[in-house]
Amino acid sequence: MAVPGADWRQKTEQGFPVSDAFREAMTLVVADGAVVILGPDGMSAALTPDAAEESARRLMVAADEARRCCDSSGSGED
């Protein structure tokens, strides 16, 4: 799967170690017609409904790929 943004791997390697991946889910709220992402750890963004829908689709694909790749759900549940 192609990942938008050619520098994504560099950002991961230099800015956020994958081993520090968050185990808690994001909180989502709707405000003024936008989908607002809150947390964890102060992360935040506001997306249009179309951007949120496409992001959700991409997240599901990536989560499935990560599970198959690493044989771990990351959910903390056994």
C-alpha positions in Angstrom: 0.0 0.0 0.0 1.4 3.4 -0.9 1.6 5.8 2.0 0.9 9.5 1.2 3.9 11.7 2.0 7.3 10.4 0.8 9.0 11.2 4.0 6.8 9.1 6.3 9.5 6.5 7.1 12.0 9.2 8.0 9.5 10.9 10.3 8.9 7.5 12.0 12.5 6.7 12.4 13.6 10.2 13.6 10.5 11.6 15.3 8.5 8.8 16.9 9.9 5.4 17.6 7.4 2.7 16.6 8.1 0.9 19.8 6.4 3.9 21.6 3.1 3.4 19.7 0.1 4.4 21.7 -2.0 1.6 23.1 -5.1 3.8 23.8 -7.5 4.8 21.1 -8.1 8.3 20.0 -11.2 10.2 21.1 -13.4 11.6 18.4 -15.9 14.4 18.6 -17.9 16.5 16.2 -17.6 20.3 16.4 -18.9 22.8 13.8 -19.3 20.1 11.2 -15.7 18.8 11.5 -14.5 15.5 13.1 -12.0 16.4 15.8 -9.4 13.9 16.9 -8.2 14.2 20.5 -5.3 12.4 22.1 -3.6 10.4 23.1 -0.7 12.5 24.5 -2.0 15.8 23.3 -2.4 14.8 19.6 -5.2 16.7 17.9 -6.5 17.4 14.4 -9.8 18.5 12.8 -10.9 16.8 9.6 -13.7 17.4 7.2 -16.3 14.6 7.1 -14.8 13.4 3.8 -11.2 13.5 5.1 -12.3 11.7 8.3 -14.1 9.0 6.3 -11.1 8.3 4.1 -8.7 8.4 7.1 -10.8 5.8 8.8 -10.7 3.6 5.8 -6.9 4.0 5.6 -6.6 3.3 9.3 -8.5 0.1 9.0 -6.3 -1.1 6.1 -3.2 -0.2 8.0 -4.3 -1.8 11.2 -5.1 -5.0 9.4 -1.7 -4.9 7.7 0.1 -4.3 11.0 -1.7 -7.3 12.6 -0.8 -9.6 9.8 2.8 -8.3 9.7 3.6 -8.5 13.4 1.1 -11.1 14.6 0.0 -8.8 17.4 -3.3 -6.9 17.8 -1.7 -4.3 20.1 -5.0 -4.2 22.0 -3.5 -5.5 25.2 -6.2 -8.2 25.3 -5.4 -11.9 25.2 
